Amino acid sequence: MDYCHLSVCEVQEMAIDLYLFFLREAMIFENAKTEEGRKYLKNCWRIEQTVPDRKRLRKLKKGNGENGK
């Protein structure tokens, strides 16, 4: 309600997919305000990833010696 500046009645009449979208956006907006919240959001993003960042992995491997040990 606060994020969208809507009344309780307007929120109750909202389609569920739209409500869930705004709920997600409001949570992200509020968490982005604090360092702890930003850390939480960064961790959520990291956990959500399904494809490895090969470029970063190669860079890390190079930094640890030629054989990667």
N, C-alpha and C positions, 0 to 999 in steps of 0.2 A: 504494500500500500504506500509506504513512504517513498520507495524508490520510483514508482510510477506516478505518485501524487494522485492516487485514486481512492475512492471511498470503498468501504467494505462491500456495499452492494455491487459496485462496478467490478470488483475483483471476483465476486461470486458468480457473476454473469459471464466472466471471461472463459473462452475455450481453454480446455486443460493444457493443450500443447503451448498455447500462448502464455498461460500462467506459469508453467514449468520453465519456459524460456526466461521470463522476467525474474523468476525466483533464482535461477542460475546466475543471471546477470547481476542481480542485487547482491548475491553472496560474493561474487568476484569483486564487485565494486567496494563492498565493505572490507573484505580481506586485504585489498590492495592499499588500504590506508595505513596499515601497521607493518612493521618489519616482520613480526611473527606471522602475520597473515600472508605477506608476500612469500615468505619461506614455505608456508603451507601450500600456496598456489603453485609454486615452482615444483614442489614435490608431487603434487597432483598431476601436473603436466608430465613430469618425468615418468611416473608410473603408467600413464596412459599411452606412452610411446610403444609401438610394436615393431618398428623398423630401426635397426642400429644406426647410429651416426658414424658411418665408416670413416669419414674424413677425420673426425675427432679421435677415433680409435687408432688410426694410423699415426696421427700426431703424437698421441700418448706412447705408442710403441716406439717411435723414433726417439723420444726423450729418455727412454729407459735402456738405451744401448742398441747395438745393431741386431742382436739376437732376441731382443724383447724380454730378457730375463730380469 
